[in-house]
Amino acid sequence: MTEPTQQPQPIVAEAPDTARRRLRLAQGVLLLFHVTGFLGLGFAQDKSFYLQFVPLNLLLTAGLLIAFQPRRDATFWSFVVVTMLVGFFVEVAGIRTGLIFGQYEYGPTLGPQWLDVPLIIGLNWFMLVLMGGSLANYLKLSGFLKAVVGALLLVGMDLCIEPVAVKYDFWDWRYNIIPLQNFKGWFAVALILLVYFNRLEISRRNPLVPFLYLLQLLFFFGLSMLA
């Protein structure tokens, strides 16, 4: 006598109240880290204590972004890997040639390096592209125009990051001048990666992105005012 075929169990969607509580908890953790970092870097006498946690903060932020990605399938993970690799090796080319962003070099703040570029830079590019692409997706535009808007959002973020990065030794510019070429390079690289992002069949509505983008924009803008 044959055994009755077992029907697969349906996937139970997360209850809205539970999802909201998870989102609020993640937002609270990010807010705590950024407020602590802002107060420490902006007003503490020993800023080195807070700077040592910069790579950890990036890892935590990336982990939370991934945790709130609605569909983490093979396509999404391929996007993560491709974006990290392209972002990292673009920075390697930028350091070696000076043709992409201008003449600069990385300091020790962002952690261990390979080929003179912090290993965590690739992860940072992934987060930036996910944020820019997800925010632009709220607009009813063509895929290419969404990529343009996303790239402009990331350039706006970089305008706030640059004074902070120089002050706290994330990286240093030759002659201590941030070149216009840097922002052109950021826009070009971001645009290419966002065009790729928009062609993929992945979810582009990460619920953590709007809060995180605004939080980081305020964080770096506030510190740039103190720089």
C-alpha positions in Angstrom: 0.0 0.0 0.0 1.5 3.3 -1.1 2.1 6.0 1.5 -0.1 9.1 1.0 1.9 11.9 -0.6 2.6 14.7 1.9 1.6 18.1 0.7 4.2 20.9 1.2 3.5 23.2 4.1 2.5 26.7 2.9 4.9 29.5 3.7 3.4 31.6 6.5 3.9 35.3 5.9 5.1 37.3 8.8 2.3 39.1 10.7 2.3 42.9 10.0 2.7 43.7 13.7 5.7 41.4 14.0 7.2 42.9 10.9 6.8 46.4 12.3 8.3 45.5 15.6 11.3 44.0 13.8 11.7 47.1 11.7 11.4 49.4 14.7 14.0 47.4 16.6 16.5 47.5 13.7 15.9 51.3 13.3 16.5 51.7 17.0 19.8 49.8 16.8 21.0 51.9 13.9 19.9 55.1 15.6 21.8 54.1 18.8 25.0 53.3 16.8 24.9 56.5 14.8 24.0 58.8 17.7 26.8 57.3 19.8 29.2 57.7 16.9 28.1 61.3 16.2 28.5 62.3 19.8 31.8 60.5 20.2 33.4 61.8 16.9 31.9 65.3 17.3 32.6 66.0 20.9 34.8 63.4 22.7 38.4 64.2 23.3 39.6 60.7 22.4 38.1 60.1 19.0 40.2 57.0 18.3 38.0 55.0 20.6 35.0 55.6 18.4 36.9 55.4 15.1 37.8 51.7 15.8 34.1 50.8 15.6 33.6 52.3 12.1 34.2 48.9 10.3 31.9 47.2 12.8 29.2 49.8 12.2 29.4 49.1 8.4 29.2 45.4 9.0 26.2 45.7 11.3 24.4 48.1 8.8 25.0 45.7 5.9 23.7 42.8 7.9 20.5 44.6 8.8 20.0 45.7 5.2 20.3 42.1 4.0 18.1 40.8 6.8 15.3 43.1 5.7 15.6 42.3 2.0 12.3 40.8 1.1 13.6 38.1 -1.3 17.1 36.8 -0.8 17.4 34.4 -3.7 20.3 33.5 -6.0 19.8 36.6 -8.1 20.0 38.9 -5.0 23.2 37.2 -3.8 24.8 37.5 -7.2 24.0 41.2 -7.1 25.7 41.4 -3.7 28.8 39.6 -4.9 29.1 41.5 -8.3 28.5 44.9 -6.7 31.1 44.2 -4.0 33.7 43.0 -6.5 33.1 45.8 -9.0 33.1 48.5 -6.2 36.3 47.1 -4.7 38.3 46.8 -7.9 37.1 50.2 -9.2 38.7 51.6 -6.0 41.9 49.6 -6.6 42.0 51.1 -10.1 41.2 54.5 -8.7 44.1 54.3 -6.2 46.6 53.0 -8.7 45.8 55.4 -11.6 44.1 58.5 -10.2 41.9 58.5 -13.3 38.5 57.6 -11.8 38.2 59.7 -8.6 41.4 61.7 -8.5 44.6 61.2 -6.5 43.9 59.8 -3.1 44.9 57.1 -0.6 43.2 55.3 2.2 44.0 55.7 5.9 43.7 53.0 8.6 40.2 53.9 9.8 38.3 51.6 7.6 40.2 48.5 8.7 42.3 45.8 6.9 43.4 46.5 3.4 44.3 44.5 0.3 45.9 46.2 -2.7 45.9 49.5 -0.7 42.0 49.4 -0.5 40.1 48.5 2.7 38.3 45.2 2.3 35.1 46.7 3.6 34.9 49.1 0.7 33.2 46.6 -1.5 30.5 46.0 1.1 30.0 49.8 1.3 29.4 50.0 -2.4 26.8 47.2 -2.2 24.9 49.2 0.5 25.1 52.4 -1.4 23.8 50.9 -4.6 21.0 49.1 -2.7 19.9 52.3 -1.0 20.1 54.5 -4.1 18.3 51.9 -6.3 15.6 51.2 -3.7 14.9 54.9 -3.1 14.7 55.7 -6.9 12.3 52.9 -7.4 9.6 54.8 -5.6 9.5 57.1 -8.6 7.5 56.2 -11.7 10.3 56.6 -14.2 12.1 54.4 -16.7 14.8 52.1 -15.5 17.6 54.4 -16.8 16.1 57.5 -15.3 15.8 55.7 -12.0 19.5 54.8 -12.2 20.3 58.5 -12.8 18.2 59.6 -9.8 19.8 56.9 -7.6 23.3 58.0 -8.7 22.5 61.6 -7.9 21.3 60.5 -4.4 24.6 58.8 -3.9 26.6 61.8 -5.0 24.6 63.9 -2.6 25.6 61.4 0.1 29.3 61.7 -0.9 29.1 65.5 -0.6 28.4 65.0 3.1 30.9 62.1 3.6 34.0 63.8 2.1 34.8 66.4 4.8 34.2 63.7 7.5 36.3 61.1 5.7 39.3 63.5 5.3 39.1 64.7 8.9 39.0 61.2 10.4 41.4 59.6 8.1 39.1 57.4 6.0 41.1 58.6 3.0 43.3 61.5 2.1 43.3 63.7 -1.1 46.5 64.9 -2.7 47.1 68.6 -1.8 44.1 68.2 0.6 41.7 69.3 -2.2 38.6 67.2 -3.0 38.5 67.3 -6.8 35.4 67.6 -8.9 36.6 64.5 -10.7 35.7 62.5 -7.5 32.0 63.4 -7.8 32.0 62.7 -11.5 33.6 59.3 -10.8 31.1 58.5 -8.1 28.2 59.4 -10.4 29.6 57.2 -13.3 30.3 54.2 -11.2 27.0 54.4 -9.3 25.1 54.9 -12.6 26.7 51.7 -14.1 25.9 49.6 -11.0 22.4 51.0 -10.7 21.6 50.2 -14.4 22.7 46.7 -13.6 20.6 46.7 -10.4 17.5 47.8 -12.3 17.8 45.0 -14.8 17.7 42.3 -12.2 14.6 40.4 -11.1 15.0 41.3 -7.4 12.9 43.1 -4.8 13.6 46.8 -4.8 11.5 47.8 -1.7 13.7 47.2 1.3 11.8 48.7 4.2 14.9 49.7 6.1 16.4 51.8 3.2 14.5 55.1 3.6 15.3 55.4 7.3 18.9 54.3 6.8 19.6 56.8 4.0 18.1 59.7 5.9 20.0 58.6 9.1 23.4 58.4 7.3 22.8 61.7 5.5 22.1 63.5 8.8 25.0 61.7 10.4 27.6 62.8 7.9 26.0 66.2 7.3 26.1 66.9 11.0 29.7 65.8 11.3 30.7 67.8 8.2 29.4 70.9 9.9 31.7 70.2 12.9 34.7 69.3 10.7 
